[in-house]
Amino acid sequence: MTSDASSLATSDTGVLRDQFLSAMSRVPLSVAVVVAGAPDARIALTVGTFISVSADPPMVLVAVKSGSPLYSAVSQHRRFVINVLSCGQVEHSERFSGRPRTGRPYDLAEARWIRAAGETQRFLEGAVAAFDCELVEARSIASHVLLIGRVDEIVAGEDHPLVYCSRAYGTLSPLAGAV
């Protein structure tokens, strides 16, 4: 890794923030839609910060803005579902981040859901994986809240995941000769 004077950290907060955002834009992220709330008032939001915390017991972490209606819904109902999007689901990422190419932002009716009779929207059809979670802990950090959930149910798909890197959508492909 090389650096020059222009890439060195600075004490100027605005410059450091810009450098941080630029550097983070080059870090590939999984793209997921988190769903929460009462059956008649479900909320869905696209997130890029989602990781596994533990396999024993299965736990995951997702970060959402502290003022988000999604955070309020999770706090009140203590449950959320993380739907990891497949490479063919860019439209869902855009819709649930508030920037759909067509239709209304955040409209759950625009997506196809897997559910049993009488269930609310939980699992997005075609998702790479979906994790139904009970909230274990919510921790405020700066402008976001880290939601840690114990996984109670998993639905796994077959497609390749959608990733976001360098301010563009893509998918993963294996490197030739790499294992």
C-alpha positions in Angstrom: 0.0 0.0 0.0 1.4 3.4 -0.9 0.5 6.8 0.4 1.4 10.4 -0.3 0.9 13.6 1.6 -2.7 14.0 0.2 -3.8 10.7 1.6 -2.5 11.2 5.1 -5.0 11.6 7.9 -5.6 15.1 9.0 -7.1 16.7 12.1 -9.6 18.7 10.1 -12.9 16.9 10.8 -14.5 17.7 7.5 -11.6 16.5 5.5 -11.3 13.4 7.6 -15.0 12.7 7.1 -14.6 13.1 3.3 -11.6 10.8 3.3 -13.5 8.2 5.4 -16.5 8.2 3.1 -14.3 7.9 0.0 -12.3 5.0 1.5 -15.4 3.2 2.8 -17.0 3.5 -0.6 -14.3 1.1 -1.8 -15.2 -1.5 0.8 -17.7 -4.1 -0.6 -20.9 -4.5 1.3 -23.7 -7.0 1.2 -27.0 -5.4 0.5 -30.0 -6.3 2.7 -33.5 -5.2 3.4 -34.6 -5.2 7.0 -38.3 -5.6 7.8 -39.9 -4.9 11.2 -43.1 -3.6 12.8 -46.7 -4.5 13.5 -48.4 -6.8 11.0 -50.5 -3.8 9.7 -47.6 -1.3 9.7 -44.5 -3.1 8.5 -41.5 -1.1 7.6 -38.6 -2.1 5.3 -35.3 -0.4 4.9 -32.2 -1.1 2.8 -29.0 -1.5 4.9 -25.3 -2.2 4.0 -24.0 -2.9 7.5 -24.9 -6.5 8.4 -22.6 -9.1 9.8 -22.6 -12.5 11.6 -21.8 -12.2 15.3 -21.9 -15.8 16.5 -22.8 -19.3 15.3 -23.3 -20.6 18.9 -26.0 -19.3 19.3 -26.7 -17.9 15.8 -26.6 -14.1 16.1 -26.3 -11.2 13.6 -25.8 -7.5 13.8 -27.3 -4.7 11.6 -26.7 -1.0 11.9 -29.5 1.6 11.3 -29.7 5.3 11.8 -30.9 6.1 15.3 -33.7 8.4 14.1 -35.0 5.8 11.6 -38.6 4.5 11.8 -37.2 1.0 11.4 -35.3 1.4 14.7 -38.5 2.5 16.4 -40.4 -0.5 15.0 -37.6 -2.9 16.2 -37.5 -1.3 19.6 -41.2 -1.6 20.0 -41.7 -5.1 18.6 -38.3 -6.7 19.5 -38.2 -8.6 16.2 -36.7 -8.0 12.7 -35.9 -9.9 9.6 -32.8 -9.4 7.5 -33.2 -10.3 3.8 -29.9 -10.5 2.0 -30.6 -9.5 -1.6 -29.6 -11.5 -4.7 -27.9 -10.0 -7.7 -31.2 -9.7 -9.5 -32.8 -7.5 -6.7 -31.3 -4.1 -7.3 -34.9 -2.7 -7.6 -35.6 -3.8 -4.0 -32.4 -2.1 -2.7 -33.4 1.1 -4.5 -37.1 0.9 -3.4 -36.3 0.3 0.3 -33.6 3.0 0.4 -36.2 5.5 -0.8 -35.0 5.9 -4.5 -37.1 3.6 -6.7 -36.9 3.9 -10.4 -40.6 3.2 -10.6 -43.4 3.0 -8.0 -43.5 4.4 -4.5 -40.5 4.4 -2.1 -40.7 1.9 0.8 -43.8 0.2 -0.7 -43.9 -3.4 0.5 -46.7 -4.3 -1.9 -44.1 -3.8 -4.8 -42.1 -6.8 -3.6 -43.0 -10.5 -3.6 -42.9 -12.2 -0.2 -42.8 -15.7 1.0 -45.2 -16.3 3.9 -47.6 -18.7 5.3 -51.3 -18.0 5.5 -52.0 -15.2 8.1 -48.3 -14.1 8.3 -47.0 -10.7 7.6 -44.4 -9.8 5.0 -41.1 -11.3 6.3 -39.1 -13.1 3.7 -38.4 -11.5 0.3 -38.8 -14.0 -2.5 -35.5 -14.6 -4.3 -33.3 -13.4 -1.4 -29.9 -15.2 -1.0 -30.7 -15.7 2.7 -33.2 -14.3 5.3 -32.8 -14.3 9.1 -35.7 -13.8 11.4 -34.4 -12.4 14.6 -35.4 -11.5 18.2 -33.7 -8.4 19.4 -31.1 -9.2 22.0 -29.4 -5.8 22.4 -29.5 -2.3 20.8 -26.5 -0.2 21.3 -26.2 3.5 20.3 -22.9 4.4 18.6 -22.6 7.9 17.1 -25.4 8.4 14.5 -26.4 4.8 14.4 -27.8 2.0 16.5 -26.3 -1.5 16.4 -29.1 -4.1 16.5 -28.0 -7.5 17.7 -30.5 -10.3 17.1 -30.7 -14.0 17.9 -31.6 -15.9 14.8 -34.8 -18.0 15.2 -35.5 -18.9 11.6 -33.5 -19.0 8.3 -34.6 -19.2 4.7 -31.8 -19.8 2.2 -31.9 -19.1 -1.5 -29.8 -20.2 -4.5 -28.7 -17.0 -6.3 -25.5 -15.0 -6.1 -25.5 -12.1 -3.6 -25.9 -8.4 -4.5 -22.9 -6.3 -3.4 -22.3 -2.6 -3.3 -18.8 -1.2 -3.9 -17.3 2.0 -5.4 -20.9 3.4 -5.4 -22.2 0.7 -7.8 -24.0 -2.6 -7.6 -22.3 -5.8 -8.5 -22.0 -9.4 -7.6 -19.2 -11.8 -6.6 -17.2 -13.9 -9.0 -14.5 -16.4 -8.1 -10.9 -15.5 -8.9 -9.3 -17.9 -11.4 -7.0 -20.3 -9.6 -8.1 -19.1 -6.1 -9.6 -21.5 -3.6 
